[in-house]
Amino acid sequence: MSRTNFEKLRVYRLSEELADEIWGVVMDWPTFAKDTVGKQMVRAADSVGANIAEGVGRGSHLDNKRFVRTARGSLNETKHWLRRAFRRKLLSESQIAKIKPLVDSLAPQLNSYLKSIGRFASDTPAE
């Protein structure tokens, strides 16, 4: 299967890495934690990449920018749930050490991607 435009984006691939890492961590939690904090955190993390993909597919720069802003909101929600999970002792120091660099690099990459949308002629959708 060939890659679509959004799959080639570094920011999208990083969002996948974050979401997969969070999924792996949450799968080992007890049922109550998984059903409360875990589901929310997985949904928020998955939403970052989903919004990047949807924005690319919308075909207009304005729509794409709107969805990237939504992706930033989902990243902030993911941060919230990570904080809750850490405070509730659901995340270990080593898990945080693996997840934090992904979160810390994703935010500026989303901002850079947002600024770049519409600046290049190759981004123009075919009619």
C-alpha distance (Angstrom), angle and dihedral (degrees) to the residues before:
residue distance angle dihedral
M1 . . .
S2 3.80 . .
R3 3.76 122.0 .
T4 3.78 120.6 -102.9
N5 3.80 121.8 -138.6
F6 3.79 95.9 -91.9
E7 3.81 92.6 50.9
K8 3.80 89.6 60.6
L9 3.81 92.2 58.0
R10 3.80 114.5 104.3
V11 3.81 90.0 -146.9
Y12 3.81 90.2 55.6
R13 3.80 93.2 48.8
L14 3.81 89.7 50.0
S15 3.81 90.3 50.8
E16 3.81 88.6 53.1
E17 3.79 90.8 50.7
L18 3.80 91.2 51.7
A19 3.81 93.3 46.7
D20 3.81 92.5 48.0
E21 3.80 92.1 48.4
I22 3.81 91.4 50.9
W23 3.81 91.4 46.5
G24 3.79 90.9 53.7
V25 3.78 92.5 50.5
V26 3.80 95.7 46.4
M27 3.81 93.4 49.0
D28 3.82 88.9 68.3
W29 3.80 95.3 52.4
P30 3.80 124.9 104.9
T31 3.80 115.6 -94.2
F32 3.81 97.8 -101.3
A33 3.81 93.6 50.1
K34 3.80 91.3 44.2
D35 3.82 92.3 50.0
T36 3.79 94.7 48.8
V37 3.80 117.6 27.5
G38 3.80 94.6 10.9
K39 3.78 98.2 57.8
Q40 3.78 91.9 45.8
M41 3.80 92.6 49.0
V42 3.81 93.8 47.4
R43 3.81 91.8 48.2
A44 3.80 92.1 49.5
A45 3.81 93.4 47.6
D46 3.82 92.7 46.1
S47 3.79 89.3 49.3
V48 3.81 92.6 62.9
G49 3.80 93.1 65.5
A50 3.80 93.9 35.0
N51 3.79 90.8 57.7
I52 3.80 92.5 47.9
A53 3.81 89.3 51.9
E54 3.79 93.9 46.0
G55 3.78 92.5 48.2
V56 3.79 91.9 53.8
G57 3.78 90.1 48.8
R58 3.79 95.3 51.9
G59 3.80 92.4 77.2
S60 3.79 100.0 -137.1
H61 3.76 131.1 89.3
L62 3.81 92.2 -133.7
D63 3.81 92.7 53.5
N64 3.78 91.3 44.8
K65 3.81 91.1 52.4
R66 3.80 90.9 48.5
F67 3.79 91.7 53.4
V68 3.81 92.7 46.8
R69 3.81 88.2 54.1
T70 3.79 88.0 51.7
A71 3.82 88.6 50.0
R72 3.82 88.4 54.8
G73 3.79 88.8 52.8
S74 3.80 90.2 50.8
L75 3.79 89.7 50.6
N76 3.80 89.9 53.3
E77 3.80 89.4 49.1
T78 3.82 88.6 51.0
K79 3.81 89.0 52.7
H80 3.81 89.5 51.7
W81 3.81 92.4 53.0
L82 3.81 91.6 45.1
R83 3.81 88.8 54.4
R84 3.80 91.2 48.9
A85 3.81 91.6 48.2
F86 3.79 92.3 49.0
R87 3.80 93.2 47.9
R88 3.80 89.1 49.9
K89 3.80 90.2 51.3
L90 3.80 94.2 -115.3
L91 3.80 92.8 124.5
S92 3.78 125.6 59.0
E93 3.79 124.8 -141.4
S94 3.82 89.8 -108.1
Q95 3.82 91.6 52.5
I96 3.79 90.5 50.0
A97 3.81 89.6 48.1
K98 3.81 89.0 56.9
I99 3.83 97.8 42.4
K100 3.82 101.1 40.1
P101 3.83 96.7 67.0
L102 3.80 89.8 51.6
V103 3.80 91.9 51.7
D104 3.80 92.5 43.1
S105 3.80 93.5 52.7
L106 3.80 96.4 40.7
A107 3.81 96.1 62.3
P108 3.84 96.5 58.2
Q109 3.80 90.6 41.1
L110 3.80 90.4 54.8
N111 3.80 89.1 50.3
S112 3.81 91.9 49.2
Y113 3.77 91.7 47.4
L114 3.81 90.5 49.4
K115 3.80 90.9 52.7
S116 3.80 91.6 48.8
I117 3.80 97.4 52.6
G118 3.79 110.2 112.4
R119 3.80 95.6 8.1
F120 3.79 95.3 102.3
A121 3.79 127.0 62.3
S122 3.80 90.8 -140.6
D123 3.82 88.6 65.8
T124 3.79 90.8 66.2
P125 3.79 110.3 109.3
A126 3.78 118.3 -123.2
E127 3.78 114.7 -109.2
